[in-house]
Amino acid sequence: MKQLLIKGGRVIDPARSYDQTADVLITDGIVEKVEPALKTPTGAEEIDAAGLVVTPGLIDIHVHLRDPGQEYKEDIPSGARAAAAGGFTAVAVMANTDPVGDDPSMIGYVRRKASGAAARVYPIGALTRGLEGREMAELGRMKLAGAAAFSDDGRPVKSGMMMRNALHYASGIGTVVIAHEEDPYLSAGGMMHEGTVSSVLGLRGIPSAAEEAMISRDLLILKITGGRLHIAHVSSAGSVEMLRRAKAEGLNVTAEVTPHHLLLTDRLVKNSGYNTNTKVNPPLRTENDRQALWSGLLDGTIDAIASDHAPHHPDDKDVEYDFAPCGIAGLETTLPLLLDELSSGRVKDFFLPLLVEKLTSAPARILDLPGGTLEAGSPGDVTIIDLDREFIIDPEKWYSKSRNTPFAGKHLKGAPVYTIVGGEITMKEGVVAEREFQG
């Protein structure tokens, strides 16, 4: 019997509305007890968490690990180490790899390569073959092989009939469709948000309508198909309002937001001197959109926070803005960036339990994943946070292979100090444990 006792921390478990000083006992990789003043079992490893926050292991449901095909940008082991460094015990990885993750063999590849990794890795299967939008992929067989959900993320599903069929089929096998909402005809050639800043900079813009038109279409389809729809990386005020109305109508729709859309605006493209690390899809939008995203997060319209970790090699980003690929690497900065908002006073104290919910129980619920709670019998996945830990973001020290972030050099307060997966410490004080690869 292997036991780990985490003593004296502030335990926040939103799934059980639990928030008090307590101890967490993990036995053979499973949560056994969460109670105040537990006696340390003979031979148990002990972590003193006094003054720290103890939460269920964080889950990121939107990650790109580039494996297979572009392992020079990121691979599954390096991405898992980056996840552990950022406090994440589990990540769900998108299918836009090379080859595309559109069949059971590819789902099996991801699962095998993730064996023994520093964080749990859940594959998301492609919705259509080759992400081409013409033929539905083998959703049923991929689910049996271990796919957690289905998405053509990186590309929109242009055909309304394809989305209708996908929602029907996914409903029948009890799984969720994740939608990258973008009208490619409205966004074609765009580099950043369409507005005053793009006009000043002379860059072709992507209007908010490109996202909002597709969300509107898919919500209408959801009304007639039923099923579950999850909207990835919401970025505009109009999108938030449509989701708010859809939820009020009782539609089974969920949504996520990224830290960069919560914290940055299109003005950064100008102020950074065309820094290509500000180029993302959907683009950074206006201050009004940013405020609307916060409102949607706080009132429950937006269910989860996800990094949309999109690693690129430095050479890929070291080009003119027009030619740079979209994406920010976010696994190692997501939690600290949002904790810093709390420490700065820009959000109120009640935000901490809400933040934990958006990174634990909500992601687990959306994708039907194990974990997301410290209830007895749950996986022994835990994140321990020091709200007073100060550091400067230095991408050169990352575990990720990528360095593409607009947050480099930012001074932050608040960071994960332990990541625990199945009762095993995979990160301690910023150092990720080397684990033997078993794939």
C-alpha positions as a Markdown table, in Angstrom:
| # | Residue | x | y | z |
|---|---|---|---|---|
| 1 | Met | 0.0 | 0.0 | 0.0 |
| 2 | Lys | 1.4 | 3.4 | -1.0 |
| 3 | Gln | 0.0 | 6.4 | 0.7 |
| 4 | Leu | 0.4 | 10.2 | 0.4 |
| 5 | Leu | -0.9 | 12.6 | 3.0 |
| 6 | Ile | -1.3 | 16.3 | 2.2 |
| 7 | Lys | -1.6 | 18.1 | 5.5 |
| 8 | Gly | -3.1 | 21.4 | 6.5 |
| 9 | Gly | -3.9 | 23.1 | 3.3 |
| 10 | Arg | -7.0 | 25.1 | 2.3 |
| 11 | Val | -8.8 | 22.4 | 0.3 |
| 12 | Ile | -11.1 | 23.8 | -2.4 |
| 13 | Asp | -13.3 | 21.3 | -4.2 |
| 14 | Pro | -16.1 | 23.0 | -6.1 |
| 15 | Ala | -17.7 | 19.8 | -7.2 |
| 16 | Arg | -18.6 | 19.2 | -3.5 |
| 17 | Ser | -18.9 | 22.9 | -2.5 |
| 18 | Tyr | -16.0 | 22.2 | -0.1 |
| 19 | Asp | -13.7 | 25.0 | 1.1 |
| 20 | Gln | -11.9 | 24.5 | 4.4 |
| 21 | Thr | -8.6 | 23.6 | 6.0 |
| 22 | Ala | -8.2 | 19.9 | 5.8 |
| 23 | Asp | -5.9 | 17.0 | 5.0 |
| 24 | Val | -6.1 | 14.8 | 1.9 |
| 25 | Leu | -5.1 | 11.1 | 2.1 |
| 26 | Ile | -4.4 | 9.3 | -1.1 |
| 27 | Thr | -4.0 | 5.5 | -1.0 |
| 28 | Asp | -2.7 | 3.5 | -4.0 |
| 29 | Gly | -3.5 | 6.4 | -6.3 |
| 30 | Ile | -7.1 | 7.0 | -5.1 |
| 31 | Val | -8.4 | 9.6 | -2.8 |
| 32 | Glu | -9.4 | 7.9 | 0.5 |
| 33 | Lys | -10.3 | 10.7 | 2.8 |
| 34 | Val | -10.5 | 14.5 | 3.0 |
| 35 | Glu | -10.9 | 15.5 | 6.7 |
| 36 | Pro | -9.3 | 17.9 | 9.2 |
| 37 | Ala | -6.4 | 16.6 | 11.4 |
| 38 | Leu | -5.9 | 13.2 | 9.9 |
| 39 | Lys | -3.2 | 11.0 | 11.5 |
| 40 | Thr | -0.3 | 10.2 | 9.3 |
| 41 | Pro | -0.4 | 6.5 | 8.4 |
| 42 | Thr | 2.8 | 4.5 | 9.1 |
| 43 | Gly | 5.1 | 4.7 | 6.1 |
| 44 | Ala | 3.1 | 7.4 | 4.3 |
| 45 | Glu | 4.8 | 10.2 | 2.4 |
| 46 | Glu | 3.7 | 13.6 | 3.8 |
| 47 | Ile | 3.4 | 17.1 | 2.2 |
| 48 | Asp | 3.1 | 20.1 | 4.5 |
| 49 | Ala | 0.5 | 22.3 | 2.7 |
| 50 | Ala | 0.0 | 24.8 | 5.5 |
| 51 | Gly | -0.6 | 28.2 | 3.9 |
| 52 | Leu | -1.2 | 26.6 | 0.5 |
| 53 | Val | -4.3 | 25.9 | -1.5 |
| 54 | Val | -5.1 | 22.3 | -2.4 |
| 55 | Thr | -7.4 | 21.6 | -5.3 |
| 56 | Pro | -8.4 | 18.7 | -7.5 |
| 57 | Gly | -5.9 | 18.2 | -10.3 |
| 58 | Leu | -6.3 | 20.9 | -13.0 |
| 59 | Ile | -7.7 | 19.7 | -16.4 |
| 60 | Asp | -7.0 | 21.5 | -19.7 |
| 61 | Ile | -9.5 | 20.4 | -22.3 |
| 62 | His | -8.0 | 22.2 | -25.3 |
| 63 | Val | -4.4 | 21.5 | -26.1 |
| 64 | His | -2.3 | 20.9 | -29.3 |
| 65 | Leu | 0.7 | 18.7 | -28.8 |
| 66 | Arg | 1.7 | 18.4 | -32.5 |
| 67 | Asp | 2.4 | 14.7 | -32.1 |
| 68 | Pro | 2.6 | 12.9 | -34.6 |
| 69 | Gly | 4.1 | 14.9 | -37.4 |
| 70 | Gln | 5.6 | 18.0 | -35.9 |
| 71 | Glu | 7.4 | 16.8 | -32.8 |
| 72 | Tyr | 10.0 | 19.5 | -33.3 |
| 73 | Lys | 7.3 | 21.9 | -32.0 |
| 74 | Glu | 6.0 | 19.7 | -29.2 |
| 75 | Asp | 5.6 | 16.0 | -28.5 |
| 76 | Ile | 3.4 | 14.1 | -26.1 |
| 77 | Pro | 6.0 | 13.6 | -23.4 |
| 78 | Ser | 7.2 | 17.2 | -23.5 |
| 79 | Gly | 3.7 | 18.6 | -23.6 |
| 80 | Ala | 2.8 | 16.4 | -20.6 |
| 81 | Arg | 5.9 | 17.8 | -18.7 |
| 82 | Ala | 4.7 | 21.3 | -19.6 |
| 83 | Ala | 1.3 | 20.5 | -18.3 |
| 84 | Ala | 2.7 | 19.2 | -15.0 |
| 85 | Ala | 4.9 | 22.3 | -14.7 |
| 86 | Gly | 1.7 | 24.4 | -15.1 |
| 87 | Gly | -0.2 | 22.5 | -12.4 |
| 88 | Phe | -2.3 | 20.4 | -14.9 |
| 89 | Thr | -2.8 | 16.7 | -14.1 |
| 90 | Ala | -4.7 | 16.1 | -17.3 |
| 91 | Val | -5.0 | 17.5 | -20.8 |
| 92 | Ala | -7.2 | 16.7 | -23.8 |
| 93 | Val | -5.4 | 16.9 | -27.1 |
| 94 | Met | -6.8 | 18.0 | -30.5 |
| 95 | Ala | -6.6 | 15.9 | -33.6 |
| 96 | Asn | -5.0 | 18.4 | -36.1 |
| 97 | Thr | -1.8 | 16.4 | -36.3 |
| 98 | Asp | 0.0 | 14.9 | -39.3 |
| 99 | Pro | -1.5 | 12.4 | -39.9 |
| 100 | Val | -4.8 | 13.6 | -38.5 |
| 101 | Gly | -6.2 | 11.8 | -35.5 |
| 102 | Asp | -9.3 | 10.5 | -37.4 |
| 103 | Asp | -9.2 | 6.8 | -36.8 |
| 104 | Pro | -8.9 | 4.3 | -33.9 |
| 105 | Ser | -5.2 | 3.6 | -34.6 |
| 106 | Met | -4.4 | 7.3 | -34.1 |
| 107 | Ile | -6.3 | 7.3 | -30.8 |
| 108 | Gly | -4.4 | 4.3 | -29.7 |
| 109 | Tyr | -1.1 | 6.0 | -30.7 |
| 110 | Val | -1.7 | 9.0 | -28.5 |
| 111 | Arg | -2.7 | 6.7 | -25.5 |
| 112 | Arg | 0.3 | 4.5 | -25.9 |
| 113 | Lys | 2.7 | 7.4 | -26.2 |
| 114 | Ala | 1.2 | 9.1 | -23.1 |
| 115 | Ser | 1.7 | 6.0 | -21.0 |
| 116 | Gly | 3.9 | 7.0 | -18.0 |
| 117 | Ala | 3.8 | 10.7 | -19.0 |
| 118 | Ala | 3.9 | 13.5 | -16.4 |
| 119 | Ala | 0.2 | 14.2 | -16.9 |
| 120 | Arg | -2.8 | 12.2 | -18.2 |
| 121 | Val | -3.4 | 12.7 | -21.9 |
| 122 | Tyr | -6.9 | 12.2 | -23.4 |
| 123 | Pro | -7.1 | 12.2 | -27.2 |
| 124 | Ile | -9.9 | 14.1 | -29.0 |
| 125 | Gly | -10.8 | 12.5 | -32.3 |
| 126 | Ala | -11.3 | 14.3 | -35.6 |
| 127 | Leu | -15.0 | 15.0 | -36.4 |
| 128 | Thr | -14.4 | 14.5 | -40.2 |
| 129 | Arg | -11.8 | 12.5 | -42.1 |
| 130 | Gly | -8.6 | 14.5 | -42.6 |
| 131 | Leu | -10.4 | 17.5 | -41.0 |
| 132 | Glu | -11.7 | 18.2 | -44.6 |
| 133 | Gly | -15.4 | 18.5 | -43.6 |
| 134 | Arg | -16.6 | 16.2 | -46.4 |
| 135 | Glu | -17.0 | 12.8 | -44.6 |
| 136 | Met | -17.7 | 12.0 | -41.0 |
| 137 | Ala | -14.8 | 10.1 | -39.3 |
| 138 | Glu | -15.4 | 6.8 | -37.5 |
| 139 | Leu | -16.7 | 8.4 | -34.3 |
| 140 | Gly | -18.1 | 5.2 | -32.7 |
| 141 | Arg | -14.9 | 3.2 | -33.2 |
| 142 | Met | -12.7 | 6.0 | -32.0 |
| 143 | Lys | -14.8 | 6.4 | -28.9 |
| 144 | Leu | -14.3 | 2.7 | -28.2 |
| 145 | Ala | -10.6 | 3.2 | -28.7 |
| 146 | Gly | -10.6 | 6.0 | -26.0 |
| 147 | Ala | -11.5 | 9.3 | -27.7 |
| 148 | Ala | -12.8 | 11.7 | -25.1 |
| 149 | Ala | -14.7 | 13.9 | -27.7 |
| 150 | Phe | -14.7 | 14.9 | -31.3 |
| 151 | Ser | -13.6 | 18.1 | -33.0 |
| 152 | Asp | -12.1 | 19.5 | -36.3 |
| 153 | Asp | -10.5 | 22.2 | -34.2 |
| 154 | Gly | -8.1 | 24.3 | -36.2 |
| 155 | Arg | -10.8 | 24.3 | -38.9 |
| 156 | Pro | -14.5 | 25.1 | -38.8 |
| 157 | Val | -17.1 | 22.6 | -40.0 |
| 158 | Lys | -18.3 | 24.6 | -43.1 |
| 159 | Ser | -21.2 | 22.4 | -43.9 |
| 160 | Gly | -24.3 | 22.8 | -41.8 |
| 161 | Met | -25.5 | 19.4 | -42.8 |
| 162 | Met | -22.3 | 17.8 | -41.7 |
| 163 | Met | -22.6 | 19.5 | -38.3 |
| 164 | Arg | -26.2 | 18.3 | -38.1 |
| 165 | Asn | -25.2 | 14.8 | -38.8 |
| 166 | Ala | -22.3 | 14.9 | -36.4 |
| 167 | Leu | -24.5 | 16.2 | -33.6 |
| 168 | His | -27.1 | 13.5 | -34.3 |
| 169 | Tyr | -24.5 | 10.7 | -34.3 |
| 170 | Ala | -22.5 | 12.0 | -31.3 |
| 171 | Ser | -25.7 | 12.2 | -29.3 |
| 172 | Gly | -26.4 | 8.5 | -30.1 |
| 173 | Ile | -23.0 | 7.4 | -28.7 |
| 174 | Gly | -23.1 | 9.8 | -25.7 |
| 175 | Thr | -20.3 | 12.1 | -26.5 |
| 176 | Val | -19.7 | 15.8 | -27.2 |
| 177 | Val | -18.9 | 17.8 | -30.3 |
| 178 | Ile | -16.4 | 20.6 | -29.9 |
| 179 | Ala | -16.8 | 23.4 | -32.5 |
| 180 | His | -14.2 | 25.8 | -33.8 |
| 181 | Glu | -16.6 | 28.5 | -34.8 |
| 182 | Glu | -15.3 | 30.5 | -37.8 |
| 183 | Asp | -16.9 | 31.4 | -41.1 |
| 184 | Pro | -13.9 | 30.9 | -43.4 |
| 185 | Tyr | -15.4 | 33.2 | -46.0 |
| 186 | Leu | -15.6 | 36.1 | -43.6 |
| 187 | Ser | -12.2 | 35.5 | -42.0 |
| 188 | Ala | -10.3 | 34.7 | -45.2 |
| 189 | Gly | -7.0 | 36.4 | -45.3 |
| 190 | Gly | -7.5 | 38.0 | -41.9 |
| 191 | Met | -4.5 | 38.5 | -39.5 |
| 192 | Met | -6.1 | 40.1 | -36.5 |
| 193 | His | -9.4 | 41.5 | -35.2 |
| 194 | Glu | -11.1 | 43.7 | -37.7 |
| 195 | Gly | -11.4 | 47.2 | -36.3 |
| 196 | Thr | -9.7 | 50.5 | -35.7 |
| 197 | Val | -6.4 | 49.0 | -34.8 |
| 198 | Ser | -6.2 | 46.7 | -37.9 |
| 199 | Ser | -7.0 | 49.7 | -40.1 |
| 200 | Val | -4.2 | 51.8 | -38.5 |
| 201 | Leu | -1.8 | 48.9 | -38.9 |
| 202 | Gly | -2.8 | 48.0 | -42.4 |
| 203 | Leu | -3.5 | 44.4 | -41.6 |
| 204 | Arg | -6.6 | 42.6 | -43.0 |
| 205 | Gly | -9.0 | 41.9 | -40.2 |
| 206 | Ile | -11.2 | 39.1 | -39.0 |
| 207 | Pro | -14.7 | 40.4 | -37.9 |
| 208 | Ser | -16.4 | 39.2 | -34.8 |
| 209 | Ala | -19.2 | 38.1 | -37.2 |
| 210 | Ala | -17.0 | 35.3 | -38.5 |
| 211 | Glu | -17.3 | 33.6 | -35.1 |
| 212 | Glu | -20.8 | 34.8 | -34.2 |
| 213 | Ala | -22.4 | 33.6 | -37.5 |
| 214 | Met | -21.2 | 30.1 | -37.0 |
| 215 | Ile | -22.2 | 30.0 | -33.4 |
| 216 | Ser | -25.7 | 31.2 | -34.3 |
| 217 | Arg | -25.9 | 28.5 | -37.0 |
| 218 | Asp | -24.8 | 25.7 | -34.7 |
| 219 | Leu | -27.1 | 26.7 | -31.9 |
| 220 | Leu | -30.0 | 26.6 | -34.4 |
| 221 | Ile | -28.9 | 23.1 | -35.5 |
| 222 | Leu | -28.5 | 22.0 | -31.8 |
| 223 | Lys | -32.2 | 22.9 | -31.3 |
| 224 | Ile | -33.3 | 20.4 | -33.9 |
| 225 | Thr | -30.7 | 17.6 | -33.2 |
| 226 | Gly | -30.3 | 17.6 | -29.4 |
| 227 | Gly | -27.0 | 16.3 | -28.2 |
| 228 | Arg | -24.1 | 18.2 | -26.6 |
| 229 | Leu | -22.2 | 21.1 | -28.2 |
| 230 | His | -19.1 | 22.7 | -26.8 |
| 231 | Ile | -17.8 | 26.0 | -28.2 |
| 232 | Ala | -14.1 | 26.4 | -28.2 |
| 233 | His | -12.2 | 29.6 | -27.5 |
| 234 | Val | -15.0 | 32.1 | -27.3 |
| 235 | Ser | -13.7 | 35.6 | -28.1 |
| 236 | Ser | -16.5 | 38.1 | -28.7 |
| 237 | Ala | -19.2 | 39.9 | -26.8 |
| 238 | Gly | -21.8 | 38.9 | -29.3 |
| 239 | Ser | -20.8 | 35.2 | -28.9 |
| 240 | Val | -21.2 | 35.5 | -25.1 |
| 241 | Glu | -24.7 | 37.0 | -25.4 |
| 242 | Met | -25.8 | 34.3 | -27.8 |
| 243 | Leu | -24.6 | 31.6 | -25.4 |
| 244 | Arg | -26.3 | 33.3 | -22.5 |
| 245 | Arg | -29.6 | 33.2 | -24.4 |
| 246 | Ala | -29.1 | 29.6 | -25.6 |
| 247 | Lys | -28.5 | 28.4 | -22.0 |
| 248 | Ala | -31.6 | 30.3 | -20.8 |
| 249 | Glu | -33.6 | 28.4 | -23.5 |
| 250 | Gly | -32.2 | 25.1 | -22.1 |
| 251 | Leu | -29.9 | 24.1 | -24.9 |
| 252 | Asn | -27.1 | 21.7 | -23.9 |
| 253 | Val | -24.2 | 23.9 | -24.9 |
| 254 | Thr | -21.0 | 24.7 | -23.0 |
| 255 | Ala | -18.1 | 27.0 | -23.8 |
| 256 | Glu | -14.6 | 27.8 | -22.9 |
| 257 | Val | -12.4 | 30.9 | -22.9 |
| 258 | Thr | -8.6 | 31.3 | -23.0 |
| 259 | Pro | -6.4 | 33.3 | -20.7 |
| 260 | His | -5.1 | 35.4 | -23.6 |
| 261 | His | -8.6 | 36.4 | -24.6 |
| 262 | Leu | -9.4 | 37.3 | -21.0 |
| 263 | Leu | -6.3 | 39.4 | -20.5 |
| 264 | Leu | -5.2 | 40.9 | -23.9 |
| 265 | Thr | -6.8 | 43.0 | -26.6 |
| 266 | Asp | -6.0 | 43.8 | -30.3 |
| 267 | Arg | -4.1 | 47.0 | -29.1 |
| 268 | Leu | -1.2 | 44.7 | -28.1 |
| 269 | Val | -0.5 | 44.0 | -31.8 |
| 270 | Lys | 0.2 | 47.7 | -32.3 |
| 271 | Asn | 1.9 | 48.3 | -28.9 |
| 272 | Ser | 4.2 | 45.3 | -29.3 |
| 273 | Gly | 5.4 | 46.4 | -32.7 |
| 274 | Tyr | 3.7 | 43.6 | -34.7 |
| 275 | Asn | 5.0 | 40.8 | -32.3 |
| 276 | Thr | 3.8 | 37.6 | -34.0 |
| 277 | Asn | 3.2 | 36.0 | -30.6 |
| 278 | Thr | 0.1 | 38.1 | -30.5 |
| 279 | Lys | -1.3 | 36.4 | -33.6 |
| 280 | Val | -4.0 | 33.9 | -32.6 |
| 281 | Asn | -7.2 | 32.4 | -34.0 |
| 282 | Pro | -9.7 | 33.6 | -33.0 |
| 283 | Pro | -7.8 | 37.0 | -32.8 |
| 284 | Leu | -7.4 | 39.2 | -29.7 |
| 285 | Arg | -10.4 | 41.5 | -29.8 |
| 286 | Thr | -11.4 | 44.8 | -28.2 |
| 287 | Glu | -11.6 | 45.9 | -24.6 |
| 288 | Asn | -15.4 | 45.6 | -24.8 |
| 289 | Asp | -15.1 | 42.0 | -25.9 |
| 290 | Arg | -12.6 | 41.3 | -23.1 |
| 291 | Gln | -14.9 | 42.7 | -20.5 |
| 292 | Ala | -17.8 | 40.6 | -21.9 |
| 293 | Leu | -15.7 | 37.5 | -21.6 |
| 294 | Trp | -15.1 | 38.2 | -18.0 |
| 295 | Ser | -18.8 | 38.8 | -17.4 |
| 296 | Gly | -19.6 | 35.5 | -19.1 |
| 297 | Leu | -17.1 | 33.6 | -17.0 |
| 298 | Leu | -18.3 | 35.1 | -13.8 |
| 299 | Asp | -22.0 | 34.5 | -14.4 |
| 300 | Gly | -21.6 | 30.9 | -15.7 |
| 301 | Thr | -22.3 | 31.6 | -19.3 |
| 302 | Ile | -18.7 | 30.4 | -20.0 |
| 303 | Asp | -18.1 | 27.1 | -18.3 |
| 304 | Ala | -14.4 | 26.5 | -18.5 |
| 305 | Ile | -10.9 | 28.0 | -19.0 |
| 306 | Ala | -8.6 | 26.3 | -21.5 |
| 307 | Ser | -5.2 | 27.2 | -22.6 |
| 308 | Asp | -5.5 | 26.4 | -26.3 |
| 309 | His | -1.8 | 25.5 | -26.0 |
| 310 | Ala | -0.5 | 26.0 | -29.6 |
| 311 | Pro | 3.3 | 25.5 | -29.6 |
| 312 | His | 5.4 | 26.7 | -32.5 |
| 313 | His | 9.1 | 26.6 | -33.2 |
| 314 | Pro | 10.8 | 30.0 | -32.9 |
| 315 | Asp | 11.6 | 30.1 | -36.6 |
| 316 | Asp | 7.9 | 29.7 | -37.4 |
| 317 | Lys | 7.1 | 32.9 | -35.6 |
| 318 | Asp | 10.2 | 34.8 | -36.6 |
| 319 | Val | 8.6 | 36.0 | -39.9 |
| 320 | Glu | 6.4 | 38.9 | -41.1 |
| 321 | Tyr | 3.1 | 39.1 | -39.3 |
| 322 | Asp | 1.2 | 38.0 | -42.5 |
| 323 | Phe | 3.1 | 34.7 | -42.7 |
| 324 | Ala | 3.3 | 33.7 | -39.0 |
| 325 | Pro | 1.2 | 30.8 | -37.8 |
| 326 | Cys | -1.5 | 31.5 | -35.2 |
| 327 | Gly | -1.0 | 30.3 | -31.6 |
| 328 | Ile | 0.2 | 30.9 | -28.1 |
| 329 | Ala | 1.9 | 28.3 | -25.9 |
| 330 | Gly | -0.1 | 28.4 | -22.7 |
| 331 | Leu | 0.2 | 25.3 | -20.5 |
| 332 | Glu | 2.8 | 26.8 | -18.2 |
| 333 | Thr | 1.2 | 30.2 | -17.8 |
| 334 | Thr | -2.5 | 29.7 | -17.7 |
| 335 | Leu | -2.9 | 29.2 | -13.9 |
| 336 | Pro | -0.3 | 31.8 | -12.8 |
| 337 | Leu | -1.7 | 34.5 | -15.1 |
| 338 | Leu | -5.2 | 34.1 | -13.6 |
| 339 | Leu | -3.8 | 33.8 | -10.0 |
| 340 | Asp | -2.1 | 37.1 | -10.6 |
| 341 | Glu | -5.4 | 38.7 | -11.5 |
| 342 | Leu | -6.5 | 37.7 | -8.0 |
| 343 | Ser | -3.4 | 38.9 | -6.2 |
| 344 | Ser | -3.6 | 42.2 | -8.0 |
| 345 | Gly | -7.1 | 42.9 | -6.8 |
| 346 | Arg | -8.5 | 43.1 | -10.3 |
| 347 | Val | -10.9 | 40.3 | -9.4 |
| 348 | Lys | -12.4 | 39.7 | -6.0 |
| 349 | Asp | -11.6 | 36.9 | -3.5 |
| 350 | Phe | -14.6 | 34.9 | -4.5 |
| 351 | Phe | -12.8 | 34.3 | -7.9 |
| 352 | Leu | -10.5 | 31.7 | -6.5 |
| 353 | Pro | -13.1 | 28.9 | -5.9 |
| 354 | Leu | -14.7 | 29.9 | -9.3 |
| 355 | Leu | -11.3 | 29.7 | -11.0 |
| 356 | Val | -10.7 | 26.2 | -9.5 |
| 357 | Glu | -14.2 | 25.2 | -10.7 |
| 358 | Lys | -13.4 | 26.4 | -14.3 |
| 359 | Leu | -10.2 | 24.3 | -14.3 |
| 360 | Thr | -11.3 | 21.2 | -12.5 |
| 361 | Ser | -15.0 | 20.1 | -12.1 |
| 362 | Ala | -16.3 | 21.9 | -15.2 |
| 363 | Pro | -13.8 | 20.5 | -17.7 |
| 364 | Ala | -14.3 | 17.0 | -16.2 |
| 365 | Arg | -18.1 | 17.4 | -16.6 |
| 366 | Ile | -17.9 | 18.7 | -20.2 |
| 367 | Leu | -15.8 | 15.8 | -21.4 |
| 368 | Asp | -17.0 | 13.1 | -18.9 |
| 369 | Leu | -13.4 | 12.7 | -17.6 |
| 370 | Pro | -12.3 | 11.1 | -14.4 |
| 371 | Gly | -11.2 | 13.5 | -11.7 |
| 372 | Gly | -12.2 | 17.1 | -11.2 |
| 373 | Thr | -13.0 | 16.4 | -7.5 |
| 374 | Leu | -11.4 | 15.1 | -4.3 |
| 375 | Glu | -14.4 | 13.0 | -3.4 |
| 376 | Ala | -13.4 | 9.7 | -1.8 |
| 377 | Gly | -12.9 | 7.1 | -4.5 |
| 378 | Ser | -11.8 | 9.7 | -7.1 |
| 379 | Pro | -8.3 | 9.6 | -8.9 |
| 380 | Gly | -5.6 | 10.9 | -6.6 |
| 381 | Asp | -4.9 | 13.9 | -8.9 |
| 382 | Val | -4.1 | 17.0 | -6.9 |
| 383 | Thr | -2.7 | 20.5 | -7.6 |
| 384 | Ile | -1.2 | 22.5 | -4.7 |
| 385 | Ile | -0.9 | 26.3 | -5.2 |
| 386 | Asp | 1.1 | 29.0 | -3.5 |
| 387 | Leu | -0.8 | 32.3 | -3.8 |
| 388 | Asp | 2.3 | 34.2 | -2.7 |
| 389 | Arg | 4.9 | 32.7 | -5.0 |
| 390 | Glu | 6.4 | 35.4 | -7.2 |
| 391 | Phe | 8.2 | 34.8 | -10.5 |
| 392 | Ile | 8.9 | 36.2 | -13.9 |
| 393 | Ile | 7.8 | 34.3 | -17.0 |
| 394 | Asp | 10.9 | 33.1 | -18.7 |
| 395 | Pro | 10.1 | 30.8 | -21.7 |
| 396 | Glu | 13.7 | 29.7 | -21.9 |
| 397 | Lys | 13.1 | 27.7 | -18.6 |
| 398 | Trp | 9.9 | 26.0 | -19.9 |
| 399 | Tyr | 9.5 | 22.3 | -20.2 |
| 400 | Ser | 7.6 | 22.9 | -23.4 |
| 401 | Lys | 9.7 | 22.8 | -26.6 |
| 402 | Ser | 8.0 | 26.0 | -27.7 |
| 403 | Arg | 8.6 | 29.6 | -26.6 |
| 404 | Asn | 5.8 | 31.5 | -28.3 |
| 405 | Thr | 4.1 | 33.7 | -25.7 |
| 406 | Pro | 3.3 | 37.5 | -25.6 |
| 407 | Phe | 3.6 | 37.2 | -21.7 |
| 408 | Ala | 7.4 | 36.8 | -21.6 |
| 409 | Gly | 9.0 | 38.9 | -18.9 |
| 410 | Lys | 5.7 | 39.5 | -17.0 |
| 411 | His | 6.0 | 39.5 | -13.2 |
| 412 | Leu | 3.4 | 37.3 | -11.6 |
| 413 | Lys | 2.2 | 36.4 | -8.1 |
| 414 | Gly | 0.7 | 32.9 | -7.6 |
| 415 | Ala | 1.9 | 29.6 | -9.0 |
| 416 | Pro | 1.4 | 25.8 | -8.7 |
| 417 | Val | 4.1 | 24.2 | -6.4 |
| 418 | Tyr | 3.0 | 20.5 | -6.6 |
| 419 | Thr | 1.3 | 18.5 | -9.3 |
| 420 | Ile | 0.2 | 15.0 | -8.2 |
| 421 | Val | -1.1 | 12.4 | -10.7 |
| 422 | Gly | -2.5 | 9.2 | -9.2 |
| 423 | Gly | -0.8 | 9.8 | -5.9 |
| 424 | Glu | 2.6 | 10.3 | -7.7 |
| 425 | Ile | 4.3 | 13.7 | -7.4 |
| 426 | Thr | 5.1 | 14.7 | -11.0 |
| 427 | Met | 6.1 | 18.3 | -10.2 |
| 428 | Lys | 7.6 | 19.8 | -7.0 |
| 429 | Glu | 8.6 | 23.4 | -6.7 |
| 430 | Gly | 8.7 | 23.9 | -10.4 |
| 431 | Val | 10.8 | 20.8 | -11.1 |
| 432 | Val | 9.1 | 18.1 | -13.1 |
| 433 | Ala | 10.0 | 14.5 | -12.2 |
| 434 | Glu | 11.6 | 12.4 | -14.9 |
| 435 | Arg | 9.4 | 9.4 | -15.4 |
| 436 | Glu | 10.3 | 6.3 | -17.4 |
| 437 | Phe | 8.5 | 6.4 | -20.7 |
| 438 | Gln | 6.4 | 3.3 | -21.0 |
| 439 | Gly | 4.9 | 3.7 | -24.5 |
